[in-house]
Every structure is written in C-alpha cells, then in structure tokens.
Amino acid sequence: MNKILDFGRKAMFYVRVLSGYEERRIRSYRLQLQQRLQQAQEKKAALKQVPEQIIISEVRRMVEEMQSLNKKLEDTEAAIEEYFKPVDKEAEFIMKMQLEGEEKTMKDMMKAMQTQALLEKAEAEKTAALQNSKTEHQIEESLSSSSSAPDKRAQVG
C-alpha cells in the first residue's frame, strides 16, 4: 500500500512538473522570499537612517536656535547702541571740551615758559654784560696801575 501511495505521489509530482504547476509554485515561493528579504533590507536601511535623521533634525533645530539667538543678540546690540547714542554724543562733546581746555592750558604754559626763558636770557645777558664791564674795568685798572708804577719809578730814579 505504501508503494501505491508513493507511486501516486510521484505520479502527481510528474503531472504537476509537466503541467508547470510545480514550477510556478516554486517561482512564487522564491518571489515571496525575495520580497520578504527586500522588505527586511528596507526596514534595516530605514532603521539605520532614523538615527541619522534624528541627528540631522537635532542639528537643524540647534542651528535655527543659534540663528534666532544671534538675531536677538544683534537686535539687542542695536537697541543698546540706539539708547546710548545721546550719551555718546555728550561724552564726545565733553571730551572735545576737555581736550580744548588742555590745549589752551598747554599753550598758556608754553607762552609762560617762553616769557620766562626770555626773562632768564635777558638777565643772563645783563649779568654777562656786568661781568664784562667789571673785567674790562679791572683790566683798565690793572693796566692803569701797571702803567703808573713805571712812571713812579722813573720819577724816583
């Protein structure tokens, strides 16, 4: 009986092979396996991309936050500059006035130093002239005394 069943199975197998049914079944099974494998690979690739996408989205979010923070910072700086413009103008005006005052003081000091130098020069010339006249007077006296001494000897002799 087993032989008859084996024979029947083999006969049915040959019928299916000859009719193409078995070939179609094998192809459809192989196609299903390929589709499952492709889906598994796609899922695997998608899972690999998920962390990358998460990282990229986080980086984008951080960049956007930094850009908005930079914009806020620039706006704040502009507002501060605008707020302090009058103070800066006043400070500039005060500094100009101080510089002008210092320049005027320096010019006055230069004039005073020049007049002092002229006075000292005039005094030095005066003292030099006095000393010259004293030395000339002493030279004349010594000349006159030396010339009168030989006259006295001539008179005595």
Helices and strands as residue ranges (DSSP letters): H 2-19, H 21-156
